[in-house]
């Protein structure tokens, strides 16, 4: 047991964490070798292009969008006392992220950019946009309910439990 606590003290986490990190690096290395086997120049150009697109276009765009959402939601900094304030903007960020993630993954189907998909699956191409909009509405509805519950919980006065009140009176 002492060896395990010494390892945890030196490494900063459990041996299972180290095993998972090493395994994920091995899997990434394997995927990289397989990916570069076909067209290494094309893959390298794609990675550089993706990094440039992200850093020069997308990062400023979603930073501005997030700042606008913070301004609209009236997000404030945490008080100086150190207690964490609930930020309503987080209840906008999460459903927006999930909705955009689905859009990025399924945009060819949502925007009807895939010809002949109907013959492969039997699904009408018109259903994907409606389903994505329905999922987006559901994400925001669940997030709004979570915000209402968190706001109600935050506004409720802290009442001592019956057992602790009874123990204090003894």
N, C-alpha and C positions, 0 to 999 in steps of 0.2 A: 504494500500500500504506500510505503514511503517512496519507493521508486516512481510510482505513478504520480504522486504529488510533486516530486522533484522534476519529472518530465513536464508536468503541467505548468510548473513555475518557470522553467526555462523556455518552453515553447509558447506558453500562453493559452493553450487550449488542450483538449483531450487528444489522445492518440487516434481516435476515430475521426476527428477533424483533419488531422494530418493525412490519414489514409484517404479521405474523401478529396482533399485538395490534390494529392499526388495522382489519384485516379482521374480526376477531371482534367489535369494537365496531360496525362497519358492519352485520354480520349481526344482532347483537342489536337495533340500532336498527330495522332492517327488520322483524324479527319483532315488536318492540314496536308499531310503526305498524300492522302487519297485525292484531295482536291487539286493539288499542284501537279499530279501525275498527268492530267489531260492537257491543259493549256496554261502553263505557269505565267506567261506574259499577260494573257487575258485576265487571269485571276488577280495578278498584281495591279493591273490597270483598274480593274473593278474595285479593289480595296482602296486604292489611292483616290479614285473618283468618289467612292462612298464617303471616305473620311473628309474630303474637301467639301462635298455637298453638305454633309452634316455640320461641319465646323463653320463654314462660311454662309450657309443659307438657313438650314433648319434650326440650329442652336439660337441664333438671334431671333428667328421667327417665333419659336415657342417660348423664349425668354420674354419677349414683348407681350405675347399672349398671356403668359402667366402673370406678369405685372399688371396687365389690364384686368385680369380676373381678380387679383388681390385688391385692386382699387375698387372694383365693383362690389366685392364681398365685404369690404371694410376690414380687411385683415390688419391686425395690429401685432406689434412685437410683444414678446413675453414680458411680463412685469419685471422690475428690477429685483424683486424678492426671490426670483428663481422658479416660481410656480409656472407650470406650462399652461398657456391659454389655448383653448380650442380655436382652431382657425377654420372658419366656414369655407374658405377657399379649397381646403382639402376635400370637401364633399363635392366640389366641382372637378377637381383634378382627376380623381379616381375613375368616375364614369366616363369622363372625356378620354382618358388614356385607354380604357378598355374598348370604347367605341372606335377610336382611331386605330388601335391595334387590329381589331377585326376588319376595319376598312383596308388597312395596308395588306393584310394577309389575303383577303377575299375580294380586293377591288376589281379584278378582271370579271368576276361573276356579278358583283354588285353593280358595276357600271356597264354590264353586258358587252365585255370586250372579248369573250371567248365564243367563237362560232362553233356550232356543232355540239355544244355541251348537252343539249336536250337528248340527242340520240345516245349519249353515253350513260346518262343517269335516269332519263325519263322525267326529269324536273323541268318545269317551264322556266326559262331564263328571267321572266318577269318577277318571280317570287323573291329573289335574293335581295333586291333593294328594299322591299317591304319588310322582310324579316330582319334585315340589318337595322332599319329605322325602329322596328318594334323592340329589338334588343337594346338599342340605344335609349329609347324611352324607358324601358324597364330598368336599365342601369341607373338613370337619373332619378327614377321614382324610388328605387330602393335606397339610393344615397340620400334623397330628401327625407325619407322616413328615418334613416339613421341620424341625420342632422337634427330632426325634431326630437328624437329620443335622447340624444346627447344634450340638447339644449334644455329639455325638461329635467334631465338628471342633474344638470349643472345648476339650475335655478331652484331645485328642491332644497329646503333648509336641511342642514345636517342634524339629524335627531339621534341622540344616543340610543343604542340598542337596549331592549328591556333587560337583558341579562346584565349588561354592564351597568345600567342604572340601578338595578337591584343590588349588585355587588358593591357599588359605591355607597349605597344607603346603609349597608351593614357595618 
